[in-house]
């Protein structure tokens, strides 16, 4: 036996079986066998004596070379054995390796590992027969009879776990017993498998599942199965088993794609029950993989009551250039029985979304982007059941193109914008909408600055031009002459001139002059109609201009105050107050009264008020009052310095008030109402948790008995008052959540994505699509790593005005408390809720409740909208794996009040 162990290396070096070993060789634990090519080229080994000497023919003198420049190649005439391998074999074992020279066999004990080319095989024990080229690997059994060190075969593309395997190095074929292999998101377990040289698998008595447990929760059982590497898995008749129990669900065949990247194929529909539309199949269709830059998805919905819908969704991308997607949806919803005409109706609706983003590095200085959302007002009513989309009655679109010239002070922007209100069914479209800006230039500045600049060298001039075409119409007038009668177009030019002069170290004076010119293509004329008791409108087309001019100067500074506490052990060490007052003197003459304004009666009182011919124009009318007066305001910031053991300096700053300010103006030349209303605003963030913002308007003038302002200050009345609070609002919001159990792991994944060079715009586009899916199916996207989360928001709005008959004051308070959050009853049960309360209407707002259960490889979600105009209940059970996500069980009941 010692001789067999000494001659171990000779077993896998067949060309040297006749070599006589005289050295003692220790038992190896890791050996690398040479390949056939390495044996042929190895010159370090003793060369056998050739059968006869070969002498090269003499070379003519004219062709002789310098021997110093000749590279000599050592050639060895080695005869390779027929059973030699084409590549080295690396092997090792934890316990021992025993080799039998005469039998040309070896055996590896305990955690054996063999690697040949791209194939790696591990197991508890291994036997190799060089004559047949067959390597046999087996699992082990511990003292308790449990299997250990199962055989694992990895060919570079797939990894298979098995009880035993016979692998032929020469042919690449293998016979595998009791194996379990992973292909993408799925696992295939087979009693017996034949593996072909091209890695094609033929399995006998198989089970396919996406559950990663040794005993899966579910599987599709099939007698025969074929696996085509990197393409698909095909099986014959299959039966669905849950927890090892067969179900009545049989399928005649199954195809599971395992390829990476784009693959064209069918998208299975989902069975639903809709109270309004009947039984239905939703989201069935076809996916077209059209190459690296383009793909397309076509889906359709059909219901038993005759309603149907279709969506067409292409998406495109070009790495480091741009990416985007388009969604075109059309639906036909039927109501009532067609046989009863008075009760039967139908609604034809469409919805279009388009998003496009460009990589900032693709074309420096040029950018194009789009975010379009357009459709009929009733599309969301009949086809959308997501709370966020149903509660939002506004849709908007924006398409933008911008161009800036490198080294030049000007830039261009072109845009098209759209807004619509689904409640009022009003549309507002701006197209085209453009701007051309020349950044501030200093015409008097020297080319080479030496020393301090002169005051006139700080004079800056800029130019801004705006082009806007606006049309506002109701959806019922779309495409009619009444729609185009609402068209407004105009252009505005602005030339601001500014100068900054530091008077002292802390006081800066900023003189400015601004000229504005507006061009319009029509005027609007209004006239009171005493018969109908309303206003008649007529339009006059032509070219009209409106101009305005202003000049002034402003002073601004910052004042700091500090109060320090004497007790050095106090938690609060100091409080700092910063005031930023500003005051300005401005003059703007009245250039519009005689040309752009007229008097108009607007109600039965007969009182006439001025109105502008350009009311409703894109840039509005110019002011019809001369202003020569003061503008003033002040902003405050308050923070304190407190002790902190968490900060390295021992202290930290805590903001008490981020800002608190008041502003107004006084017109010295006005004949009445010289003082403008005071505007107050405040904002802060308490404890880095509670965001608070507030604003309000105070009118300093009194009202008469019919609610009209009179030129008399509030503090000159019977009761002293600084003014009337005409409107105010306050908003608070905060968020709390427990610590994420996998914060570090998720942060690491994010860093890895950044290192892999993921495109920021591609990430944003993918996040946007995922967010839409999460909103539509909140129960399918639950983070069980966060035990609980709570978001709170509160808003209070106050409005003080006059009743429609002008006889009494009206005060309106609106309050709303909103909350949303989730918490885990157990590590596998999660409850998600979103709701609110309207204090004015005294009713609970749109409420959604979701209960989600993590079933390991499956997920169950129960969605409930308990009350309101849109009530629904649904329960969904579906696999987590993306490949089987459409294999879902859904039951939905919906109740709508139209």
C-alpha positions in Angstrom: 0.0 0.0 0.0 2.9 2.3 0.7 4.1 1.9 -2.8 0.7 2.8 -4.2 0.7 6.0 -2.1 4.2 6.9 -3.1 3.4 6.6 -6.8 0.3 8.8 -6.4 1.4 11.4 -8.9 1.8 8.8 -11.7 -1.9 8.0 -11.7 -2.8 11.3 -13.4 0.3 11.6 -15.4 -0.1 8.6 -17.8 3.0 9.5 -19.9 5.2 8.7 -16.9 3.9 5.4 -15.6 7.2 3.7 -16.5 9.2 6.2 -14.5 11.0 4.8 -11.5 10.5 6.9 -8.3 13.2 6.7 -5.7 12.1 9.6 -3.5 9.6 9.3 -0.7 6.5 11.4 -1.6 4.3 12.5 1.3 0.5 12.1 1.0 -0.8 15.1 -0.9 -3.9 17.2 0.2 -4.0 19.4 -2.9 -2.5 18.4 -6.2 -2.7 19.9 -9.7 -2.5 17.5 -12.7 -0.7 18.8 -15.8 -2.6 18.9 -19.1 -1.6 17.3 -22.4 -0.3 20.6 -23.7 1.7 21.3 -20.6 3.3 17.9 -20.8 4.3 18.5 -24.4 6.0 21.8 -23.7 7.5 21.1 -20.3 11.3 21.1 -20.7 12.1 20.9 -17.0 11.3 17.2 -16.9 13.9 14.4 -18.0 13.5 13.8 -21.7 13.4 10.2 -22.9 16.1 9.2 -25.3 14.8 9.6 -28.9 14.7 6.6 -31.2 17.2 8.2 -33.6 19.1 11.4 -33.8 17.8 14.0 -36.2 20.3 16.5 -37.6 19.0 19.6 -39.4 20.3 20.1 -43.0 23.2 22.5 -43.5 22.3 26.1 -44.1 23.9 28.0 -47.0 26.4 30.7 -45.9 24.2 33.4 -47.4 21.4 32.4 -45.1 23.4 31.8 -41.9 22.4 33.7 -38.9 24.3 35.0 -35.9 24.0 32.3 -33.3 23.6 34.9 -30.6 20.4 36.1 -32.2 18.8 32.7 -32.7 16.2 31.6 -30.2 16.5 27.9 -29.6 13.3 25.9 -29.0 13.5 22.8 -26.9 11.3 20.1 -28.4 10.3 16.9 -26.7 8.9 13.9 -28.6 6.5 12.6 -25.9 3.9 10.0 -26.7 0.7 10.7 -24.9 -1.6 8.0 -23.6 -5.1 7.6 -25.0 -6.7 8.2 -21.7 -5.0 11.5 -21.0 -7.2 14.6 -20.3 -7.3 17.9 -22.2 -6.9 20.2 -19.2 -5.4 20.1 -15.6 -7.5 18.6 -12.8 -7.3 20.3 -9.4 -8.4 18.3 -6.5 -8.2 18.4 -2.7 -9.7 16.7 0.3 -9.9 17.5 4.0 -9.1 14.0 5.4 -7.0 12.0 2.9 -6.4 11.0 -0.7 -5.6 7.4 -1.6 -4.3 6.5 -5.1 -4.0 3.1 -6.8 -1.5 3.1 -9.6 -2.2 -0.2 -11.1 -6.0 0.4 -11.2 -5.5 4.0 -12.3 -7.9 5.1 -9.6 -7.9 7.4 -6.6 -10.3 8.2 -3.7 -10.8 11.4 -1.8 -12.3 11.4 1.7 -14.3 14.1 3.5 -15.2 17.4 1.8 -13.6 16.4 -1.5 -13.3 19.1 -4.2 -12.4 18.5 -7.8 -12.2 21.2 -10.6 -11.8 20.4 -14.3 -12.0 23.2 -16.8 -15.2 25.1 -15.9 -16.8 22.3 -13.9 -16.5 22.0 -10.1 -17.7 19.0 -8.2 -17.8 18.6 -4.4 -19.0 15.9 -2.1 -18.2 13.8 1.0 -16.3 11.0 -0.9 -15.2 10.7 -4.5 -13.9 7.9 -6.7 -12.2 8.5 -10.1 -11.3 5.8 -12.6 -8.9 7.1 -15.2 -9.5 4.3 -17.6 -13.2 5.2 -18.0 -12.9 8.9 -17.1 -15.8 8.6 -14.7 -15.8 10.5 -11.4 -18.3 9.3 -8.7 -19.3 11.6 -5.9 -21.5 10.7 -2.9 -22.9 12.6 0.1 -22.1 11.6 3.7 -24.1 10.6 6.7 -23.4 11.7 10.3 -23.8 9.7 13.4 -27.5 10.7 13.7 -28.2 9.4 10.2 -28.6 12.9 8.7 -27.0 13.6 5.3 -24.0 15.9 5.3 -21.7 17.2 2.5 -24.1 16.6 -0.3 -22.6 16.4 -3.8 -22.7 19.7 -5.6 -22.1 20.0 -9.4 -21.4 23.5 -10.8 -20.8 23.9 -14.5 -20.5 27.7 -14.4 -24.1 28.3 -15.5 -26.1 26.3 -13.0 -25.5 24.7 -9.6 -27.0 21.4 -8.6 -27.2 19.6 -5.2 -27.6 15.9 -5.2 -27.2 12.6 -3.2 -24.8 11.1 -5.7 -23.5 11.7 -9.2 -21.5 9.9 -11.9 -19.6 12.4 -14.1 -17.7 11.4 -17.3 -14.8 13.8 -17.9 -14.3 12.6 -21.4 -17.9 13.0 -22.7 -19.1 15.6 -20.3 -22.2 13.5 -19.5 -23.5 12.8 -16.0 -26.0 10.7 -14.2 -27.4 12.4 -11.1 -29.6 11.0 -8.4 -31.9 12.9 -6.0 -30.8 16.3 -7.2 -32.0 19.9 -6.7 -30.8 22.6 -9.1 -31.4 26.3 -9.2 -32.2 28.1 -12.4 -32.7 31.8 -12.0 -35.5 32.3 -9.4 -36.7 28.7 -9.7 -35.6 25.3 -8.3 -36.0 21.9 -10.0 -35.9 18.7 -7.8 -35.6 15.4 -9.6 -35.2 11.8 -8.6 -33.0 11.0 -11.6 -31.3 13.3 -14.1 -29.3 12.8 -17.3 -27.0 15.6 -18.1 -25.8 16.1 -21.7 -22.4 17.6 -22.7 -24.2 20.9 -23.7 -25.7 21.0 -20.2 -29.2 20.0 -21.4 -31.0 18.3 -18.6 -33.5 15.4 -18.8 -35.3 14.8 -15.5 -37.5 12.0 -14.2 -40.1 12.6 -11.5 -39.6 16.3 -11.1 -40.9 19.3 -9.1 -40.5 22.9 -10.1 -40.8 25.7 -7.4 -39.6 29.1 -6.4 -39.5 28.2 -2.7 -35.9 27.9 -1.5 -36.7 25.4 1.3 -35.5 21.7 1.0 -39.2 20.7 1.4 -40.9 23.5 -0.6 -44.3 24.9 0.3 -45.5 24.3 -3.3 -44.3 22.8 -6.5 -45.5 21.8 -10.0 -45.0 18.0 -10.2 -44.2 16.6 -13.6 -43.0 13.1 -14.6 -40.7 14.4 -17.4 -38.9 17.7 -17.7 -36.3 19.2 -20.0 -34.0 22.0 -19.1 -32.4 24.0 -21.9 -29.6 26.1 -20.3 -30.1 29.8 -20.2 -33.3 29.5 -22.2 -36.3 27.7 -20.6 -37.7 24.7 -18.7 -40.3 22.6 -20.5 -42.4 19.9 -18.8 -45.2 17.6 -19.8 -48.5 17.4 -17.8 -48.0 18.9 -14.4 -50.0 19.0 -11.1 -49.8 21.8 -8.5 -48.9 20.5 -5.0 -49.3 22.6 -1.9 -47.5 21.4 1.2 -47.0 18.1 -0.5 -50.8 17.7 -1.1 -51.9 17.4 -4.8 -54.6 19.9 -5.9 -57.2 19.6 -8.6 -55.2 22.0 -10.7 -53.6 20.3 -13.7 -51.9 21.9 -16.7 -51.2 20.0 -20.0 -47.7 21.5 -20.2 -45.6 24.2 -18.6 -42.9 26.5 -19.9 -40.7 28.4 -17.4 -38.3 30.9 -18.9 -34.9 31.0 -17.2 -33.1 33.2 -19.7 -31.5 36.5 -18.7 -32.5 39.8 -20.4 -35.2 40.5 -22.9 -37.4 37.6 -24.1 -40.6 37.9 -26.1 -43.6 36.0 -24.7 -47.1 35.8 -23.4 -48.3 37.6 -20.3 -51.0 35.5 -18.5 -54.2 37.3 -17.4 -55.6 37.6 -13.9 -59.1 36.5 -13.0 -61.1 39.1 -11.2 -64.7 39.7 -10.1 -65.9 43.3 -10.5 -69.2 44.4 -9.1 -69.7 46.9 -11.9 -68.2 45.1 -14.8 -68.7 41.4 -13.9 -66.3 38.5 -14.3 -63.1 39.5 -16.0 -59.6 38.7 -17.1 -57.2 41.6 -16.6 -53.7 42.4 -17.7 -53.3 39.6 -20.2 -51.2 40.3 -23.2 -47.9 40.0 -24.9 -44.4 41.3 -24.2 -42.2 42.2 -27.2 -38.4 42.3 -26.7 -37.3 44.5 -29.6 -33.6 44.7 -28.8 -31.3 46.5 -26.5 -32.9 49.9 -26.9 -36.7 49.1 -27.2 -39.4 46.9 -25.7 -43.1 47.0 -25.7 -46.0 45.6 -23.7 -49.5 45.1 -24.9 -52.2 44.2 -22.3 -56.0 43.9 -22.4 -58.9 43.6 -20.0 -62.3 42.0 -20.9 -65.4 41.6 -18.7 -68.6 39.6 -18.9 -70.9 42.7 -18.9 -69.3 44.0 -22.1 -66.7 46.4 -20.8 -63.2 46.1 -22.1 -59.9 48.0 -22.2 -56.4 47.9 -23.7 -53.0 49.5 -23.0 -50.0 49.9 -25.2 -46.8 50.5 -23.3 -43.5 50.9 -25.2 -40.3 51.8 -23.4 -36.9 52.8 -24.7 -33.4 53.5 -23.4 -29.9 54.1 -24.6 -27.2 53.9 -22.1 -25.5 57.2 -21.2 -28.0 58.9 -23.5 -31.7 58.8 -22.6 -34.5 56.6 -21.4 -38.3 56.9 -21.3 -41.6 55.2 -21.6 -45.1 55.7 -23.1 -48.4 54.4 -21.9 -51.6 54.6 -24.1 -54.8 53.3 -22.4 -58.3 53.1 -23.8 -61.4 51.7 -22.1 -65.0 51.2 -22.9 -67.2 50.9 -19.8 -70.9 49.9 -20.1 -73.6 50.6 -17.5 -77.0 49.0 -17.3 -78.8 46.6 -19.6 -78.6 47.3 -23.4 -82.2 46.1 -23.8 -83.4 49.0 -21.5 -82.3 52.1 -23.4 -83.2 54.6 -20.8 -80.9 52.8 -18.2 -78.1 51.9 -20.6 -75.0 54.1 -21.1 -71.4 53.7 -21.9 -68.3 55.8 -21.3 -65.3 55.9 -23.7 -62.1 57.0 -22.0 -58.5 57.3 -22.7 -55.4 58.1 -20.7 -51.9 59.0 -22.0 -48.6 59.1 -20.0 -45.2 59.8 -21.3 -41.9 60.2 -19.5 -38.5 61.0 -21.0 -35.2 61.9 -19.3 -31.8 62.6 -20.7 -28.5 61.9 -19.2 -26.8 65.2 -18.3 -23.5 64.0 -19.8 -25.0 63.1 -23.2 -25.1 66.6 -24.7 -23.6 69.2 -22.3 -25.5 72.4 -22.5 -28.6 70.8 -24.0 -31.4 69.0 -22.2 -34.8 67.5 -23.2 -37.3 66.1 -20.8 -41.0 65.2 -20.7 -43.6 64.2 -18.1 -47.0 64.0 -19.7 -50.2 62.9 -18.1 -53.4 63.6 -20.1 -56.8 61.9 -20.5 -60.5 62.1 -20.1 -61.9 63.3 -16.8 -63.8 60.1 -16.1 -61.0 57.7 -16.8 -59.9 57.5 -13.2 -63.5 57.1 -12.1 -64.1 53.9 -13.9 -60.7 52.4 -14.3 -58.5 53.3 -11.4 -58.8 52.0 -7.8 -55.6 53.5 -6.4 -56.4 56.0 -3.6 -53.7 58.5 -4.5 -54.9 58.8 -8.1 -58.6 58.8 -7.3 -58.2 61.6 -4.7 -56.1 63.7 -7.0 -58.4 65.5 -9.4 -55.6 67.3 -11.2 -53.5 66.1 -14.1 -50.5 68.0 -15.6 -47.9 67.7 -18.3 -44.7 69.3 -19.1 -42.3 69.0 -22.0 -39.1 71.0 -21.8 -36.1 71.8 -24.0 -33.2 73.9 -22.8 -30.1 75.1 -24.5 -27.2 77.0 -23.0 -24.1 78.1 -25.0 -20.8 77.4 -23.4 -18.9 80.6 -22.7 -21.9 82.7 -23.6 -24.2 84.6 -21.2 -27.5 83.5 -22.7 -29.7 80.5 -22.7 -33.0 79.3 -24.3 -35.9 77.3 -22.9 -38.9 76.0 -24.8 -41.8 74.2 -23.2 -45.3 72.9 -23.5 -47.5 72.6 -20.4 -50.9 71.3 -19.7 -53.2 71.3 -16.6 -56.7 69.9 -16.2 -59.1 69.6 -13.3 -61.2 66.4 -13.4 -63.9 67.9 -11.1 -64.6 71.1 -13.0 -63.5 69.6 -16.3 -61.4 72.7 -17.2 -58.3 72.4 -19.3 -55.4 74.9 -19.5 -52.8 74.5 -22.2 -49.6 76.6 -22.7 -48.0 75.9 -26.1 -45.6 77.1 -27.1 -44.1 78.5 -24.0 -40.5 79.8 -24.3 -37.9 82.0 -22.6 -34.7 83.6 -23.7 -32.4 85.0 -21.0 -29.2 86.9 -21.1 -27.4 86.6 -17.8 -26.2 89.7 -16.0 -23.3 91.4 -17.9 -21.2 94.3 -16.7 -20.6 96.6 -19.7 -18.4 99.1 -17.8 -16.1 96.5 -16.2 -12.5 96.4 -17.3 -11.2 93.3 -19.0 -8.2 93.1 -16.7 -9.2 94.0 -13.1 -6.5 95.7 -11.1 -7.3 96.9 -7.6 -10.8 97.5 -6.3 -13.5 98.0 -8.9 -15.1 101.4 -9.4 -18.7 101.8 -8.4 -19.9 102.0 -12.1 -18.0 98.8 -12.9 -20.6 97.0 -10.7 -23.5 98.0 -12.9 -25.1 94.9 -14.3 -27.6 94.6 -17.1 -29.6 91.5 -18.1 -32.5 90.7 -20.5 -35.4 88.3 -20.2 -37.9 87.5 -22.9 -41.0 85.3 -22.4 -43.3 83.9 -25.1 -46.6 82.3 -24.1 -49.7 81.0 -25.9 -52.5 80.1 -23.5 -55.9 78.5 -24.0 -58.4 77.7 -21.2 -61.5 75.7 -22.1 -64.0 73.2 -20.9 -63.8 69.6 -22.1 -67.2 69.9 -23.8 -65.8 72.6 -26.1 -62.8 70.6 -27.2 -62.1 71.1 -30.9 -65.0 73.6 -31.4 -64.7 77.3 -32.4 -65.6 78.2 -28.8 -62.3 76.6 -27.7 -60.2 78.7 -30.0 -62.0 81.9 -29.0 -60.3 81.4 -25.6 -56.8 81.5 -27.1 -54.5 84.1 -25.6 -51.0 84.8 -26.8 -48.4 87.3 -25.8 -44.7 88.2 -25.3 -43.0 89.9 -22.5 -39.6 91.7 -22.5 -37.8 92.7 -19.3 -34.5 94.7 -19.0 -33.4 94.9 -15.3 -30.4 97.1 -14.4 -28.8 96.5 -10.9 -26.0 97.8 -8.8 -24.6 96.6 -5.5 -22.8 99.1 -3.3 -21.5 98.2 0.2 -22.0 101.4 2.3 -20.5 99.9 5.4 -19.2 96.5 6.5 -22.7 95.3 7.3 -25.0 97.5 5.2 -25.4 96.9 1.4 -27.3 99.3 -0.9 -28.8 97.8 -4.1 -30.1 100.4 -6.6 -32.2 98.9 -9.5 -34.1 100.0 -12.7 -36.5 97.7 -14.5 -38.4 98.1 -17.7 -41.1 95.7 -18.9 -42.8 95.6 -22.3 -45.8 93.2 -23.0 -47.2 92.4 -26.5 -50.7 90.9 -27.0 -52.8 89.9 -30.0 -56.2 90.7 -28.6 -58.2 92.7 -26.1 -61.1 91.6 -23.9 -64.1 94.0 -23.5 -66.7 93.4 -20.9 -70.2 95.0 -20.6 -72.9 94.6 -18.0 -76.1 93.0 -19.3 -79.0 94.2 -17.1 -81.4 91.7 -18.7 -79.4 88.6 -18.0 -77.7 90.2 -15.0 -74.3 89.0 -16.1 -71.3 90.2 -18.1 -71.1 89.9 -21.9 -67.6 89.4 -23.3 -66.3 90.4 -26.7 -62.7 90.2 -28.2 -60.9 92.6 -30.4 -58.0 91.2 -32.4 -54.9 93.2 -33.3 -51.5 94.1 -31.9 -51.5 95.7 -28.5 -48.7 96.7 -26.1 -48.6 97.3 -22.4 -45.5 98.7 -20.6 -44.4 99.3 -17.1 -41.3 100.7 -15.5 -39.9 100.8 -11.9 -36.8 102.2 -10.2 -35.6 102.1 -6.7 -33.0 101.1 -4.2 -32.9 98.9 -1.1 -30.8 98.5 2.0 -30.2 95.2 3.8 -28.2 94.1 6.7 -27.9 91.4 9.4 -28.0 92.0 13.2 -26.8 89.4 15.6 -27.6 89.1 19.3 -26.3 86.5 21.8 -27.4 85.7 25.3 -25.2 83.3 27.3 -26.2 81.6 30.5 -23.8 82.0 33.4 -24.3 78.5 34.8 -21.7 76.5 32.8 -23.4 73.2 33.9 -26.7 74.3 32.4 -28.1 72.2 29.6 -28.7 75.3 27.5 -25.5 77.4 27.1 -26.6 80.2 24.9 -29.4 81.6 22.7 -28.6 83.4 19.4 -31.0 85.8 17.6 -30.4 87.0 14.0 -32.4 89.8 12.5 -32.3 90.6 8.8 -34.2 93.9 8.2 -34.6 95.4 4.7 -36.0 98.6 3.5 -36.4 100.0 0.0 -37.5 103.0 -1.9 -39.3 102.3 -5.1 -41.1 104.3 -7.9 -43.2 103.0 -10.7 -45.4 105.3 -12.8 -48.9 104.6 -14.0 -48.4 103.9 -17.8 -51.6 101.9 -18.3 -54.7 103.8 -16.9 -55.7 105.7 -20.0 -55.0 102.9 -22.5 -55.6 99.6 -20.8 -58.4 100.1 -18.3 -62.1 101.1 -18.3 -64.9 101.3 -15.7 -67.4 98.4 -15.4 -70.5 97.6 -13.4 -70.3 94.1 -12.0 -73.4 93.7 -9.9 -76.9 95.1 -9.1 -75.5 97.9 -6.8 -74.5 99.9 -9.9 -71.0 100.6 -8.4 -68.4 100.7 -11.2 -64.9 99.3 -10.7 -61.9 99.5 -13.1 -61.1 96.5 -15.2 -58.3 95.8 -17.7 -58.6 94.9 -21.3 -55.8 92.4 -20.7 -57.3 90.5 -17.7 -56.7 86.8 -18.4 -53.9 87.5 -20.8 -50.7 85.4 -20.4 -48.8 88.0 -18.4 -51.7 90.0 -17.0 -52.2 93.7 -17.1 -49.8 96.4 -16.0 -50.6 98.3 -12.8 -53.0 101.2 -13.1 -51.6 103.0 -10.0 -48.5 105.0 -9.5 -46.4 103.8 -6.7 -43.8 105.9 -5.0 -43.1 104.7 -1.5 -41.3 102.3 0.8 -41.1 98.6 1.0 -40.0 97.1 4.3 -39.7 93.8 6.0 -37.8 91.8 8.6 -36.8 88.1 9.0 -35.7 86.5 12.2 -33.8 83.3 13.1 -33.6 81.9 16.6 -31.4 79.0 17.8 -29.8 77.8 20.9 -26.6 76.0 21.9 -27.0 73.0 24.2 -24.8 70.3 25.7 -24.5 67.0 23.8 -22.6 63.9 24.6 -23.0 62.6 21.1 -21.2 65.5 19.4 -17.4 65.5 19.4 -17.3 69.2 20.4 -19.6 68.6 23.4 -22.2 71.0 22.1 -24.8 71.1 19.3 -27.1 73.7 17.8 -30.9 73.4 18.1 -33.1 75.6 15.9 -36.0 77.2 17.6 -37.2 79.2 14.7 -35.9 78.7 11.1 -37.6 81.9 10.1 -40.2 84.5 11.3 -40.9 87.5 9.2 -43.3 90.3 8.2 -43.3 92.5 5.2 -45.5 95.3 3.7 -45.2 98.5 1.7 -46.4 102.2 1.9 -47.4 104.2 -1.2 -46.7 107.9 -0.6 -48.6 109.2 -3.7 -51.8 107.1 -3.5 -54.9 109.0 -2.7 -56.2 106.2 -0.5 -55.2 102.8 0.9 -51.5 103.8 1.1 -50.5 100.9 3.4 -50.5 97.4 1.9 -51.6 94.4 3.9 -49.0 92.8 6.2 -47.8 89.4 5.1 -46.6 87.2 8.0 -44.8 83.9 7.7 -43.0 81.5 10.1 -41.3 78.1 9.8 -39.4 75.8 12.0 -38.4 72.2 12.6 -38.7 71.1 16.2 -36.3 68.4 17.5 -35.6 67.5 13.8 -38.9 65.7 13.9 -41.9 68.1 13.7 -42.1 70.4 10.6 -44.2 73.5 11.3 -45.0 76.3 8.8 -47.5 79.1 9.1 -48.5 82.2 7.1 -51.2 84.9 7.2 -52.3 88.2 5.8 -53.4 91.2 8.0 -55.5 94.0 6.4 -54.9 97.3 8.2 -58.2 99.0 6.9 -61.7 98.9 8.2 -64.9 97.7 6.4 -68.2 99.5 5.9 -71.6 98.0 6.5 -71.6 96.2 3.2 -68.2 94.8 3.6 -66.2 97.1 1.4 -62.9 98.6 2.5 -62.8 102.2 3.7 -59.8 104.4 3.9 -59.5 104.2 7.7 -57.0 102.3 9.8 -58.2 99.6 12.2 -56.4 101.2 15.1 -58.4 104.4 14.6 -61.7 102.6 15.3 -63.8 102.2 18.4 -61.6 99.3 19.5 -57.9 99.3 19.1 -56.7 96.7 16.6 -53.6 96.3 14.4 -55.7 94.9 11.5 -58.1 92.2 10.3 -56.7 88.7 9.8 -58.2 87.9 6.3 -56.6 84.5 5.9 -54.1 82.3 7.7 -52.9 78.7 7.6 -50.7 76.4 9.7 -49.4 73.0 8.8 -47.6 70.4 10.9 -46.2 67.1 9.9 -44.0 64.4 11.5 -42.9 60.9 11.0 -41.9 58.1 13.4 -40.6 54.7 12.7 -38.7 51.9 14.4 -35.1 51.0 13.4 -34.8 49.0 10.2 -33.4 45.6 11.0 -31.4 45.5 7.8 -30.3 49.2 7.5 -26.6 48.3 7.0 -27.4 45.6 4.5 -29.6 47.9 2.4 -27.0 50.7 2.5 -24.4 48.3 1.3 -26.6 47.2 -1.6 -27.1 50.9 -2.5 -23.3 51.5 -2.5 -22.7 48.5 -4.6 -25.3 49.8 -7.2 -23.4 53.1 -7.3 -20.1 51.3 -7.8 -21.5 49.3 -10.7 -22.2 52.6 -12.5 -26.0 52.5 -12.5 -27.4 55.5 -14.4 -29.1 58.0 -12.1 -31.9 58.7 -14.6 -32.4 55.0 -15.2 -32.7 54.5 -11.4 -35.3 57.3 -11.1 -37.3 55.9 -14.0 -37.3 52.4 -12.4 -38.2 53.9 -9.0 -41.1 55.7 -10.6 -42.5 52.6 -12.2 -42.0 50.6 -9.0 -43.8 53.4 -7.0 -46.8 53.2 -9.4 -46.9 49.4 -8.9 -46.6 49.8 -5.1 -49.5 52.3 -5.0 -51.7 50.0 -7.1 -50.8 46.9 -5.0 -49.7 48.1 -1.6 -50.0 44.6 -0.1 -47.5 43.2 -2.5 -44.7 45.6 -1.5 -44.4 45.4 2.3 -41.2 45.9 4.2 -41.3 43.5 7.1 -37.9 44.7 8.3 -39.5 47.8 9.9 -41.7 46.7 12.9 -43.8 49.9 12.8 -44.1 53.3 11.2 -46.4 56.3 11.7 -46.8 59.5 9.6 -49.0 62.4 10.9 -50.0 65.6 9.3 -52.3 68.4 10.4 -53.5 71.5 8.5 -55.7 74.5 9.6 -56.9 77.1 7.2 -58.7 80.3 8.1 -60.5 82.5 5.6 -62.5 85.7 6.5 -64.6 87.3 3.8 -68.1 88.5 3.0 -71.3 86.6 2.1 -72.5 86.7 -1.5 -75.2 89.3 -0.7 -72.5 91.4 1.1 -74.7 91.7 4.2 -72.6 89.8 6.7 -69.1 88.6 7.4 -68.2 84.9 6.8 -65.5 83.0 8.6 -64.5 79.6 7.2 -62.3 77.2 9.1 -61.0 74.0 7.5 -59.1 71.5 9.5 -57.7 68.2 8.4 -55.8 65.5 10.3 -54.2 62.8 8.2 -52.3 59.7 9.3 -50.8 56.7 7.7 -48.6 53.9 9.0 -48.1 50.2 9.5 -47.1 47.9 12.3 -46.3 44.2 12.5 -48.5 42.0 14.6 -45.9 39.3 14.3 -42.8 39.0 12.1 -45.0 37.7 9.3 -48.2 39.8 9.7 -48.3 43.4 8.8 -51.2 45.9 9.0 -51.1 49.0 6.8 -53.6 51.9 7.2 -54.1 55.3 5.7 -56.9 57.7 6.7 -57.8 61.1 8.0 -60.5 63.3 9.4 -62.1 66.4 8.0 -63.2 68.6 11.0 -65.3 70.9 8.8 -67.3 68.2 7.2 -67.1 66.1 10.3 -66.4 62.9 8.4 -63.6 60.4 7.9 -61.7 60.9 4.6 -60.8 58.2 2.1 -59.6 55.2 4.1 -57.6 52.2 3.0 -56.7 49.2 5.1 -54.3 46.5 4.0 -53.4 43.3 5.9 -50.4 41.5 4.5 -49.1 38.0 5.4 -45.6 36.8 4.5 -46.0 33.2 3.4 -42.3 32.7 2.7 -42.4 32.0 -1.0 -46.0 33.4 -1.3 -47.7 36.5 -0.1 -51.2 37.2 0.9 -52.8 40.7 1.0 -56.3 41.8 2.0 -57.2 45.3 0.8 -60.3 47.1 2.2 -61.9 50.5 1.5 -64.6 50.3 4.2 -66.7 53.5 3.4 -67.0 56.4 1.0 -68.0 56.7 -2.7 -65.5 54.0 -3.7 -65.8 51.0 -1.4 -64.1 47.8 -2.2 -62.8 44.5 -0.7 -60.1 42.3 -2.3 -58.0 39.4 -1.3 -54.9 38.3 -3.3 -52.5 35.4 -3.0 -49.5 35.3 -5.3 -45.9 33.9 -5.4 -43.2 36.4 -4.6 -40.9 35.3 -7.4 -41.2 37.6 -10.4 -41.4 34.7 -12.8 -44.7 33.5 -11.2 -46.1 36.9 -10.1 -49.0 36.6 -12.6 -50.0 33.3 -11.0 -52.2 34.9 -8.5 -55.6 34.2 -6.9 -57.7 37.3 -6.7 -61.2 38.0 -5.4 -62.5 41.6 -5.6 -65.8 43.2 -4.8 -66.4 46.9 -5.6 -69.2 49.3 -4.7 -69.3 52.7 -6.3 -71.6 55.7 -5.8 -71.8 57.8 -9.0 
